[in-house]
């Protein structure tokens, strides 16, 4: 078993998870930017990628800070409907 020693702080050892949402109702690249901007503002979100063609919203976040409900709410605040993807 190998281990890696480091001088890390609590902030750098944060565990993130990827949540994938299926979004509906957006029709142009500016809609993508709007969703990414709104979701990216949520505390605990590390990265957001919206895939226009498939309607996928991939969000890397700290699950101890933000849950799926808050992510769906952030997409709704941007003006779009989303649900947790099951694929």
Backbone as a printed PyTorch tensor [residue, N CA C, xyz], in Angstrom:
tensor([[[  0.8460,  -1.1710,   0.0000],
         [  0.0000,   0.0000,   0.0000],
         [  0.8880,   1.2290,   0.0000]],

        [[  0.6150,   2.1480,  -0.9080],
         [  1.4160,   3.3640,  -0.9500],
         [  0.5740,   4.5390,  -0.4770]],

        [[  1.2300,   5.4530,   0.1540],
         [  0.5720,   6.6720,   0.6170],
         [  1.3700,   7.8650,   0.1580]],

        [[  0.7360,   8.9760,   0.0950],
         [  1.4070,  10.1980,  -0.2990],
         [  1.3510,  11.1730,   0.8570]],

        [[  2.4800,  11.6640,   1.2560],
         [  2.5300,  12.6410,   2.3290],
         [  2.3940,  14.0290,   1.7340]],

        [[  1.6680,  14.8670,   2.4270],
         [  1.5340,  16.2430,   1.9610],
         [  1.2380,  17.1510,   3.1310]],

        [[  1.4840,  18.3910,   2.9210],
         [  1.1840,  19.4190,   3.9070],
         [ -0.0650,  20.1480,   3.4400]],

        [[ -1.1670,  19.4750,   3.4810],
         [ -2.3790,  20.0650,   2.9570],
         [ -3.2060,  20.6840,   4.0710]],

        [[ -3.9930,  21.6480,   3.6830],
         [ -4.9240,  22.2720,   4.6150],
         [ -6.2730,  21.6090,   4.4540]],

        [[ -7.1850,  21.8880,   5.3530],
         [ -8.5260,  21.3060,   5.2680],
         [ -9.2160,  21.7030,   3.9700]],

        [[ -8.9790,  22.9070,   3.4970],
         [ -9.6280,  23.3710,   2.2740],
         [ -9.1560,  22.5930,   1.0500]],

        [[ -7.9050,  22.1710,   1.0450],
         [ -7.3980,  21.4720,  -0.1250],
         [ -7.7380,  19.9830,  -0.1160]],

        [[ -8.2780,  19.4820,   0.9920],
         [ -8.6340,  18.0700,   1.0550],
         [-10.1470,  17.8620,   0.9320]],

        [[-10.8410,  18.8630,   0.4540],
         [-12.2790,  18.7740,   0.2820],
         [-12.6160,  17.7030,  -0.7410]],

        [[-13.5510,  16.8440,  -0.3880],
         [-14.0090,  15.8010,  -1.2900],
         [-15.1660,  16.3540,  -2.1080]],

        [[-15.0750,  16.1760,  -3.4140],
         [-16.1640,  16.6430,  -4.2730],
         [-16.8420,  15.4510,  -4.9270]],

        [[-18.0440,  15.6840,  -5.3450],
         [-18.8080,  14.6800,  -6.0710],
         [-19.3380,  15.3280,  -7.3380]],

        [[-19.6390,  14.5240,  -8.3250],
         [-20.2070,  15.0380,  -9.5700],
         [-21.6750,  14.6570,  -9.6190]],

        [[-22.5110,  15.6790,  -9.7800],
         [-23.9400,  15.4850,  -9.9570],
         [-24.2800,  15.8560, -11.3870]],

        [[-25.0730,  15.0220, -12.0340],
         [-25.4820,  15.2870, -13.4090],
         [-26.9840,  15.5410, -13.4180]],

        [[-27.3540,  16.7030, -13.9340],
         [-28.7570,  17.0650, -14.0790],
         [-29.1170,  17.0450, -15.5540]],

        [[-30.3810,  16.8460, -15.8290],
         [-30.9110,  16.9630, -17.1900],
         [-31.7390,  18.2420, -17.1880]],

        [[-31.3430,  19.2070, -18.0080],
         [-32.0300,  20.4980, -18.0650],
         [-32.8760,  20.5960, -19.3230]],

        [[-33.9440,  21.3620, -19.2250],
         [-34.8540,  21.5520, -20.3530],
         [-35.1300,  23.0330, -20.5410]],

        [[-35.4670,  23.3890, -21.7730],
         [-35.9360,  24.7340, -22.0390],
         [-34.9100,  25.7190, -22.5380]],

        [[-33.6550,  25.3180, -22.6420],
         [-32.7000,  26.2820, -23.1780],
         [-32.4690,  26.0110, -24.6560]],

        [[-32.2590,  27.1030, -25.3990],
         [-32.2490,  26.9690, -26.8540],
         [-31.0520,  27.6080, -27.5460]],

        [[-30.1330,  28.1690, -26.7740],
         [-29.0020,  28.8350, -27.4160],
         [-27.7860,  28.8290, -26.4980]],

        [[-26.6130,  29.1130, -27.0470],
         [-25.3960,  29.1220, -26.2310],
         [-25.4190,  30.1400, -25.0890]],

        [[-26.1350,  31.2420, -25.2490],
         [-26.1900,  32.2040, -24.1470],
         [-26.9710,  31.6290, -22.9660]],

        [[-27.9050,  30.7200, -23.2450],
         [-28.6260,  30.0320, -22.1770],
         [-27.6560,  29.1620, -21.3720]],

        [[-26.7420,  28.5190, -22.0470],
         [-25.7300,  27.6930, -21.4010],
         [-24.9170,  28.5420, -20.4350]],

        [[-24.4690,  29.6900, -20.8950],
         [-23.6700,  30.5850, -20.0560],
         [-24.4610,  31.0600, -18.8440]],

        [[-25.7360,  31.3110, -19.0280],
         [-26.5950,  31.7710, -17.9380],
         [-26.6950,  30.7040, -16.8450]],

        [[-26.8870,  29.4540, -17.2480],
         [-26.9700,  28.3560, -16.2840],
         [-25.6250,  28.1820, -15.5720]],

        [[-24.5360,  28.1550, -16.3320],
         [-23.2170,  27.9770, -15.7250],
         [-22.9130,  29.0840, -14.7160]],

        [[-23.2620,  30.3050, -15.0460],
         [-23.0050,  31.4330, -14.1550],
         [-23.8200,  31.3140, -12.8670]],

        [[-25.1030,  30.9970, -12.9860],
         [-25.9740,  30.9120, -11.8170],
         [-25.5760,  29.7580, -10.9040]],

        [[-25.3370,  28.5930, -11.4690],
         [-24.9660,  27.4280, -10.6590],
         [-23.5670,  27.6280, -10.0640]],

        [[-22.6800,  28.2490, -10.8190],
         [-21.3290,  28.4960, -10.3330],
         [-21.2660,  29.4130,  -9.1280]],

        [[-22.3040,  30.1900,  -8.8940],
         [-22.3640,  31.0980,  -7.7380],
         [-22.6990,  30.3900,  -6.4300]],

        [[-23.2010,  29.1760,  -6.5140],
         [-23.6350,  28.4450,  -5.3250],
         [-22.4190,  28.0220,  -4.5030]],

        [[-22.4820,  28.2820,  -3.2070],
         [-21.3980,  27.8850,  -2.3070],
         [-21.2080,  26.3780,  -2.3780]],

        [[-19.9690,  25.9460,  -2.4810],
         [-19.6500,  24.5250,  -2.5460],
         [-19.4940,  23.9840,  -3.9470]],

        [[-19.9070,  24.7690,  -4.9610],
         [-19.7570,  24.3320,  -6.3500],
         [-18.3370,  24.6530,  -6.8040]],

        [[-17.6620,  23.6410,  -7.3450],
         [-16.2860,  23.7790,  -7.8060],
         [-16.2280,  24.0160,  -9.3080]],

        [[-17.0750,  23.3100, -10.0670],
         [-17.0720,  23.4340, -11.5330],
         [-18.4550,  23.0920, -12.0820]],

        [[-18.7870,  23.7560, -13.1930],
         [-20.0670,  23.5140, -13.8720],
         [-19.7930,  23.4120, -15.3640]],

        [[-20.3720,  22.4060, -16.0080],
         [-20.2770,  22.2680, -17.4610],
         [-21.6540,  21.9160, -17.9920]],

        [[-22.1710,  22.7730, -18.8690],
         [-23.4680,  22.5290, -19.4900],
         [-23.2190,  22.0720, -20.9210]],

        [[-23.8110,  20.9430, -21.2850],
         [-23.6680,  20.4010, -22.6280],
         [-24.9580,  20.6910, -23.3950]],

        [[-24.8570,  21.6410, -24.3060],
         [-26.0150,  22.1600, -25.0270],
         [-26.7780,  21.0690, -25.7630]],

        [[-26.1040,  20.2470, -26.5300],
         [-26.7640,  19.2510, -27.3810],
         [-27.5270,  18.1940, -26.5880]],

        [[-26.9930,  17.7830, -25.4550],
         [-27.6230,  16.7160, -24.6770],
         [-28.4840,  17.2230, -23.5290]],

        [[-28.3300,  18.4820, -23.1580],
         [-29.0760,  19.0190, -22.0290],
         [-28.5090,  18.6100, -20.6800]],

        [[-27.2910,  18.0750, -20.6910],
         [-26.6470,  17.6530, -19.4380],
         [-25.9980,  18.8380, -18.7450]],

        [[-26.1520,  18.8650, -17.4300],
         [-25.4730,  19.8480, -16.5980],
         [-24.6450,  19.0470, -15.6030]],

        [[-23.3240,  19.0950, -15.7550],
         [-22.4200,  18.3590, -14.8720],
         [-21.8560,  19.3300, -13.8520]],

        [[-22.0420,  18.9950, -12.5770],
         [-21.6450,  19.9000, -11.5050],
         [-20.7480,  19.1610, -10.5280]],

        [[-19.5400,  19.6580, -10.3400],
         [-18.6400,  19.1390,  -9.3140],
         [-18.8330,  20.0180,  -8.0880]],

        [[-19.1350,  19.3800,  -6.9510],
         [-19.4320,  20.1600,  -5.7520],
         [-19.1040,  19.3850,  -4.4880]],

        [[-19.0410,  20.1230,  -3.3900],
         [-18.8330,  19.5260,  -2.0750],
         [-20.2100,  19.1370,  -1.5380]],

        [[-20.4900,  17.8460,  -1.3960],
         [-21.8160,  17.4160,  -0.9590],
         [-22.1430,  17.7900,   0.4860]],

        [[-21.1420,  18.1480,   1.2650],
         [-21.3860,  18.5820,   2.6430],
         [-21.8190,  20.0390,   2.6950]],

        [[-21.6150,  20.7640,   1.5910],
         [-21.9620,  22.1870,   1.5400],
         [-23.2470,  22.4110,   0.7590]],

        [[-23.4090,  21.6970,  -0.3400],
         [-24.5640,  21.9010,  -1.2090],
         [-25.1180,  20.5600,  -1.6790]],

        [[-26.4390,  20.4430,  -1.6600],
         [-27.1010,  19.2130,  -2.0900],
         [-27.7610,  19.3590,  -3.4470]],

        [[-28.3040,  18.2690,  -3.9190],
         [-28.9380,  18.2340,  -5.2430],
         [-30.0920,  19.2300,  -5.3310]],

        [[-30.8780,  19.3390,  -4.2660],
         [-32.0220,  20.2550,  -4.2890],
         [-31.5870,  21.6880,  -4.5480]],

        [[-30.4850,  22.1020,  -3.9350],
         [-29.9790,  23.4600,  -4.1290],
         [-29.4520,  23.6600,  -5.5440]],

        [[-28.9010,  22.6110,  -6.1360],
         [-28.4020,  22.7080,  -7.5100],
         [-29.5680,  22.8410,  -8.4870]],

        [[-30.6070,  22.0500,  -8.2790],
         [-31.8130,  22.1530,  -9.1160],
         [-32.4280,  23.5360,  -8.9560]],

        [[-32.4440,  24.0520,  -7.7290],
         [-32.9870,  25.3880,  -7.4690],
         [-32.1700,  26.4690,  -8.1710]],

        [[-30.8630,  26.2950,  -8.2530],
         [-30.0150,  27.2700,  -8.9390],
         [-30.3040,  27.2820, -10.4350]],

        [[-30.5240,  26.1170, -11.0170],
         [-30.8900,  26.0540, -12.4390],
         [-32.2460,  26.7280, -12.6370]],

        [[-33.1680,  26.4920, -11.7170],
         [-34.4900,  27.1210, -11.7980],
         [-34.3770,  28.6410, -11.6830]],

        [[-33.4820,  29.1060, -10.8290],
         [-33.2760,  30.5450, -10.6670],
         [-32.7620,  31.1710, -11.9640]],

        [[-32.0390,  30.3700, -12.7420],
         [-31.5620,  30.8450, -14.0510],
         [-32.6820,  30.8250, -15.0840]],

        [[-33.8270,  30.2010, -14.7300],
         [-34.9900,  30.2110, -15.6100],
         [-35.2530,  28.9130, -16.3520]],

        [[-34.6550,  27.8070, -15.8870],
         [-34.7870,  26.5400, -16.6020],
         [-35.1810,  25.4190, -15.6500]],

        [[-35.8090,  24.3960, -16.1860],
         [-36.2210,  23.2360, -15.4100],
         [-35.1320,  22.1780, -15.4930]],

        [[-34.8470,  21.5290, -14.3640],
         [-33.8690,  20.4370, -14.3840],
         [-34.2790,  19.3670, -13.3840]],

        [[-33.7970,  18.1590, -13.6320],
         [-34.0140,  17.0350, -12.7410],
         [-32.7210,  16.2410, -12.6570]],

        [[-32.5920,  15.4650, -11.6210],
         [-31.4420,  14.6090, -11.4540],
         [-31.4360,  13.5690, -12.5740]],

        [[-30.3270,  13.4570, -13.2880],
         [-30.2150,  12.4860, -14.3800],
         [-30.0080,  11.0910, -13.7980]],

        [[-30.6090,  10.1050, -14.4290],
         [-30.4950,   8.7310, -13.9500],
         [-29.6200,   7.8690, -14.8610]],

        [[-28.9030,   8.5110, -15.7750],
         [-28.0380,   7.7540, -16.6860],
         [-26.6080,   7.9200, -16.3220]]])
